[in-house]
Structure formats: structure tokens, C-alpha cells
Amino acid sequence: MMLEDLDLNSLMFFLTIFGRELPRILRDLELTIEKIERHPRGKLWLEKAVSLGVAKLEEGIILINWNRLRELRRSIREALEECLR
């Protein structure tokens, strides 16, 4: 994936809204829309996570797509390497 293919706006919000709490939140097996929306910017985070393909909503529960998260990590690395050339 090229740098121009990444949705940097969505990526920025996804990675920064919860800050250091993001890994804990992603690992929460009982992650619900209600829990996320309690945070002042949780609804925005959820919107960005879904648009990136990292999260899927199913009956009030948020399912994390770990494969997509791995692909996204790889794409970020490739994009940064491209910037450094």
C-alpha cells in the first residue's frame, strides 16, 4: 500500500483518541458500543476504526479485525519507508 492509499485522517484519530489505553481497549473481549461512546470522542474513534476496517459492529458489540490491524501496521511501515527515500 502506498502512502496516498492510507486514510491518514482516520488513522490519526484511531491511534490517538485513546492514547496509551488503545491496546487495553482493543483486547477487551466485552468491548461494546456503549462502553466506547462513554468517552467524549469515542463515537469518532469508532467511526474511524470501522472506516479503516479494524472494527466491525455486531449487535452492540465491537469485533476487532486483528488481521486488518496487522495489514494496517505493515502499510504504515511501508508508507514511512517510502517517505524516507
Secondary structure, DSSP 8 states (H G I E B T S, - for coil): --GGGS-HHHHHHHHHSSGGGHHHHHH-TT-BHHHHHTSTTHHHHHHHHHHTTSEEEETTEEEE-HHHHHHHHHHHHHHHHHHH-
